[in-house]
Amino acid sequence: MTTRINYAAISPKAIEILHQQEGYLRQQFKQSETVPVITWELVKLRVSQINQCAFCIDMHSKDTLLLGETAERIYGLSAWRDMPLYSDREKAALDWAELVTSGQPISDERYQQALDSFGEQSLVDLTIAINAINSWNRIVKVFKPEVGRYQPSKK
């Protein structure tokens, strides 16, 4: 197996920009009533499942558990539409995450539904957050850090 580049060591300034974006989003979602941090973590986990990013699935599962999420809601995330475990707003966030991740055009109706669910600020922040996790997933899938090495810290 070919050893992959340590992307953080090779391009620390670029990775720092991504970390700063995460810091901004964490601050926004800590203050948000419409998209709290736990919803943001569920979105990151769901997008990582869609993108089949093993490292990110491991990381976000651990982070979500640390925030007090139940294992049942984490396990059920891949079938969230059929599980009675998620609030309407969480379902709206997961639906938006899947739609944005798909890269398909977003109809005016779907846009308006999301806007009605989240409001302007949270919709922008959620959309940026979805794009951020998609970016992380793609970086990690290229450079393949070792799955299981991530150890969460209290944030």
URHU-V839739 format. One record per backbone hydrogen bond with DSSP energy under -0.5 kcal/mol. NH is the residue of the N-H (numbers start at 0). CO is the residue of the C=O. E is the energy in kcal/mol with one decimal. If there is no record, write none. Layout:
BEGIN
nh=NH co=CO e=E
nh=NH co=CO e=E
END
This chain:
BEGIN
nh=6 co=4 e=-1.4
nh=8 co=5 e=-0.7
nh=9 co=5 e=-2.1
nh=10 co=6 e=-2.2
nh=14 co=10 e=-2.1
nh=15 co=11 e=-2.4
nh=16 co=12 e=-1.7
nh=17 co=13 e=-1.5
nh=18 co=14 e=-2.2
nh=19 co=15 e=-2.6
nh=20 co=16 e=-2.0
nh=21 co=17 e=-2.0
nh=22 co=18 e=-2.2
nh=23 co=19 e=-2.4
nh=24 co=20 e=-2.5
nh=25 co=21 e=-2.8
nh=26 co=22 e=-2.2
nh=27 co=23 e=-2.4
nh=28 co=24 e=-2.9
nh=29 co=25 e=-1.9
nh=30 co=26 e=-1.1
nh=31 co=27 e=-0.7
nh=36 co=28 e=-0.6
nh=38 co=35 e=-0.7
nh=39 co=35 e=-2.0
nh=40 co=36 e=-2.6
nh=41 co=37 e=-2.2
nh=42 co=38 e=-2.4
nh=43 co=39 e=-2.5
nh=44 co=40 e=-2.3
nh=45 co=41 e=-2.7
nh=46 co=42 e=-2.8
nh=47 co=43 e=-2.0
nh=48 co=44 e=-2.0
nh=49 co=45 e=-2.4
nh=50 co=46 e=-2.4
nh=51 co=48 e=-1.1
nh=52 co=47 e=-2.4
nh=53 co=51 e=-1.0
nh=56 co=52 e=-2.5
nh=57 co=53 e=-2.4
nh=58 co=54 e=-2.6
nh=59 co=55 e=-3.0
nh=60 co=56 e=-2.0
nh=61 co=57 e=-2.0
nh=62 co=58 e=-2.6
nh=63 co=59 e=-2.3
nh=64 co=60 e=-2.2
nh=65 co=61 e=-2.2
nh=66 co=62 e=-1.3
nh=67 co=64 e=-1.8
nh=68 co=63 e=-2.1
nh=73 co=69 e=-1.5
nh=74 co=70 e=-3.1
nh=75 co=71 e=-2.1
nh=76 co=73 e=-1.0
nh=77 co=74 e=-0.6
nh=78 co=75 e=-1.8
nh=79 co=76 e=-1.4
nh=81 co=78 e=-1.7
nh=82 co=79 e=-1.0
nh=85 co=82 e=-0.6
nh=90 co=86 e=-2.6
nh=91 co=87 e=-2.2
nh=92 co=88 e=-2.3
nh=93 co=89 e=-2.7
nh=94 co=90 e=-2.6
nh=95 co=91 e=-2.4
nh=96 co=92 e=-2.5
nh=97 co=93 e=-2.3
nh=98 co=94 e=-2.4
nh=99 co=95 e=-3.0
nh=100 co=96 e=-2.4
nh=101 co=97 e=-1.7
nh=102 co=98 e=-0.7
nh=102 co=99 e=-1.0
nh=103 co=98 e=-0.7
nh=106 co=104 e=-0.6
nh=110 co=106 e=-2.5
nh=111 co=107 e=-2.6
nh=112 co=108 e=-2.2
nh=113 co=109 e=-2.2
nh=114 co=110 e=-2.8
nh=115 co=111 e=-2.8
nh=116 co=112 e=-1.8
nh=117 co=113 e=-2.3
nh=118 co=114 e=-2.6
nh=121 co=117 e=-0.5
nh=122 co=118 e=-2.0
nh=123 co=119 e=-2.3
nh=124 co=120 e=-2.7
nh=125 co=121 e=-2.9
nh=126 co=122 e=-2.3
nh=127 co=123 e=-2.5
nh=128 co=124 e=-2.6
nh=129 co=125 e=-2.4
nh=130 co=126 e=-2.2
nh=131 co=127 e=-2.4
nh=132 co=128 e=-2.3
nh=133 co=129 e=-2.0
nh=134 co=130 e=-2.1
nh=135 co=131 e=-2.7
nh=136 co=132 e=-2.8
nh=137 co=133 e=-2.0
nh=138 co=134 e=-2.3
nh=139 co=135 e=-2.9
nh=140 co=136 e=-2.3
nh=141 co=137 e=-1.3
nh=142 co=138 e=-2.3
nh=143 co=139 e=-2.5
nh=148 co=145 e=-1.3
END
